[in-house]
Amino acid sequence: MNRLGKKANETLIEMALSADDDIAVLTKFTPSQSEGEECNGPETISTAGSEIPSSSEGLSSTETTLLIPEHQVIDKRHQSKDSIFFRDGVRRIDFVLSYVDDLNKEWEKKLERRKEFESNLQKAGLELETEDKKESEDGKIFFVKIHAPWEVLITYAEVLNIKVPIRENDIPPMVENPLDCVLFPLRLPEKVMHPEPDYFTAPFSKDKQELYLINDESTFFSPSMRNRIVNYILTRCPYGTEEGKKKFGIKRLLNNGTYTAAYPLHDCQYWKKASDPNCDSERYTLYMEWARFLRFYKEQPLVLIRKYYGEKIGIYFAWLGFYTEMLFLAAVVGLICFLYGLFTMDENMSSKEICDPAIGGEIIMCPLCDRDCEYWRLNTTCESSQYSHLFDNVATLFFAIFMGIWVTLFLEFWKRRQARLKYEWDLVDFEEEQQQLQLRPEYEAKCTQKKKNPVTQEMEPYLPLTSQAVRFCISGATVLFWVSLIIASMIAVIVYRLAVYAAFASLMENTQTLQPISGVLTPQLATSVTASCLNFVIIMILNFFYERIAIWITDMEIPRTHMEYENRLTMKMFLFQFVNYYSSCFYVAFFKGKFVGYPGGYTYMFSRWRNEECDPAGCLIELTTQLTIVMAGKQIWGNIQEAIVPWICNWWGRRKARNNPENLYSRWEQDHDLQTFGALGLFYEYLEMVIQFGFITLFVASFPLAPLLALMNNILEIRVDSWKLTTQYRRPVAAKAHSIGVWQEILNGMAILSVVTNAFIVAFTSDMIPRLVYYYAYFENEHSPMSGYINNSLSVFLISDFPQGKEPKENPENFVICRYRDYRYPPDHEKKYMHTMQFWHILAAKLAFIIIMEHVVFIVKFFVAWMIPDVPADVKAKIKREKYLTQKILHEYELEKLKERLCQGDTRATEKEFIATEGRMELSRAM
């Protein structure tokens, strides 16, 4: 299949171009025409030398139509505009630019930029077709449709190192899973899961086109590959010089308002197939089989997602789907642990004693605040102590250890899944550096100084070290300021908790309507719930502002490559979100009730507000409340933002056009009215899931139902994300990625941290260790070792020892002593109010437990990680097989070429060269 003869001119592009060379290529490209191929007319511009202006240069649609030859005049009343092709019905629309021709003071400058930019696009070989604003639905917007011809595609496929098919895969498929018959209801049709055969692939080379399975030039490169190539050109195409600096790139033109949008087209409407038989209607298939919630139990068509949206979006949905599958196991175990607590709630000796009128009803507790709070009886916390047992029981320890091992299994099995996807999606030899080391256009534009790259030996822009240092200092100071702001807001919430507790206590005591629920809605719980809600509101407000600040300071740093930009932004955003979302949980888990003091010697914040105490049944129930409110609130708010807000915006944007007939509401206008899935669209999706991952790992010992909530959210999340991407957003530009990137390292770090946090929660936040110490060392009844635990855990305080001004205003029943939660000597002991030996035994047991649990879990984690290889054995074999076949095919091709040259009498093709090539083939076979 010889296709080399069709090209009259070729672009001389080397595979290692500097940034300036990239731009030079774009302006020097001269597209070729096939023999006998005609130009499509003036409105469809396809040559660099065209003298006739496009609509953007001042001609209206009517004027340009007069210039079109008679055989190309189209009756727009009878032709459907819901098409993804130029008006000739042959050339595919790969990209669309839109702009509004507003007559303001910047009008002439914008017009000049557009003329220069579009002229350079034509010089780069792209073909343009302009739709006049009179043809648009609102009569205001111009649309410039862009088509990349074959010569442009093959040129930049080589530059971008795109892999293409060379031979159908001959490796036998995997042995069928015996559970396939059981999992059949979860499967999608084969034509949806695998829409095309599996091929061995090799990087594209213009000089070896006979090697590739090119059956049809118009469909050889998929639409996602085509829009990726066009976007590469658009981001590097110059449009002139301003203020002595070379300006280029569509992003800058979008920022300054020269163009209002730039996007590739969806291939059809999502609710029905395209009428054009040449259109695959992949968007419709994705909607019907993937984006509807009623398909929530079905597997995801990852191959089709990758084909339509590109590898970067495909790998996100693969990770999200795998994460959701693994959550199923954690959710089941967590539910079992919760049910254990539910079924054993009546057997809990601690809550029995608290609820017993003869025990808890006779224990008088010290006031929970100074002056305004009164003495209270322990049995008033009966219901909360029973509910606390749901989460604070022996199963909590088991679940904390289980989740430490589950996290390792999840991360290790994901590495294997990712390795399989890398092979199946032709990403094995794809190095992130290959794509991401390409300099960002913003970096090239802002860095005026140049130095020689030691690897490529080419001159390239660079940012001086002094400038980098100044920018990093400003960036670091800004991040530190915002983190300090979060900590300050958390302290404000703590002050709120301390300040309003007395108000809640007084309100509930004096309000008769609240008496029926006073057993459930205690002052502690009311304070905790309202503080958690307030904290959630503050979190959302700070998020709103910090997202914009993080992007601004990352832009200010001028990262060199796209990878650097994403990594820096990710670390800034994650650091902020980590402190923002988890600080309140860390406070309740590790600080609340730990530094209280004792009656007569309480500790105060800012010498004014007395530190909070935990409930007599422990602080774990408050941590559960905090975690539930923040986690559930974030998930609900996130789904509202992701689904409802884009739907309302789109409905409002097309409210005038929704009744228009199809032949008036064009495909590019329909997509223009959709929301933009920006470059950071996936970033926010990953961030949302990683924050959720933190909730179900860092604090899971306090809430075994967290994985179940996450599972239900993720089942909805997959369908919401797929629905909004398929129906509410413009088609994103395809991008390659062979992994989830820096998020993998963040997940690894959180997995290690989760072991530590859960060990501390079990030891210091739950009541498990004090109960175990009492059970084994301090029990008073051999037949019922836990009897008397509550009385043992409460110390005695003589009311007359209250300092002046700190005692309650009233003591109507003339109590002499009150009890408080601690292990201290009674007032008649020589070591009055000092810690007892039991306190130190419990502290030693807590520290020993932390050390033992951490070491056991870490040893198991590292052993499991060592046992599970990152790449499956069958994937390794397939990779070796593909590399062998690729080398063999390439060597055979070179050998055939040498034979042809020898037959044609080419003196340069020596016999030694022929023998060397044959020897290389033999060596390849031997290897």
ABEGO torsion letter per residue (X at the ends): XBAAAABABBBBBBABBBAAAAAAAAAABBBBBBBGBBBAEAABBABAABABBBAAAGBBAAAAAAABBAAABBBAAABBABBABBAAGABBBABBBBBBBBBBAAAAAAAAAAAAAAAAAAAAGBBBBBBBAAABAAGABBBBBBBBBAAAAAAAAAAAGBBBBABBBABBBBBBBAAAAAAAAABBBAAAABABBBBBBBBBBAAAAAABBBABAAAABBAAAAAAAAAAAAAABBAEBBGGBBBBEAAAAAAAGABABBBBBBABBAABBBABAABAGAAAAAAAAAABAAAAABBBBAAAAAAAAEAAAAAAAAAAAAAAAAAAAAAAAAAAAAAAAAAAAAABAAAAAAABAAAAAABBBBBABBGABBBBBAAAAAAAAAAAAAABBAAAAAAAAAAAAAAAAAAAAAAAAAAAAAAAAGAAABBAAAAAABBBAAAAAABABBBBBAAAGBBBBBBBAAAAAAAAAAAAAAAAAAAAAAAAAAAAAAAAAAAAAAAAAAAAAABAAAAAAAAABBAAAAAAAAAAAAAAAAAAAAAAAAAAAAAAAAAAAGBABAAAAAAAAAAAAAAAAAAAAAAAAAAAAAABGABAEBBGABBBBGGABBBBBBBAAEAAAAAAAAAAAAAAAAAAAAAAAAAAAAAAAAAAAAAAAAABBAAABBAAAAAAABBBBBAAAAAAAAAAAAAAAAAAAAAAAABAAAAAAAAAAAAAAAAAAAAAAAAABBBBBBBBBABAEAAAAAAAAAAAAAAAAAAAAAAAABAAAAAAAAAAAABABAABAABGAAAAABBBBBAAABBBGABBABBAAGBABBBBBBBBBBAABAABGBBBAAAAAAAAAAAAAAAAAAAAAAAAAAAAAAABBABBAAAAAAAAAAAAAAAAAAAAAAAAAAAAAAAAGBAABBAAAAAAAAAAAAAAAAX
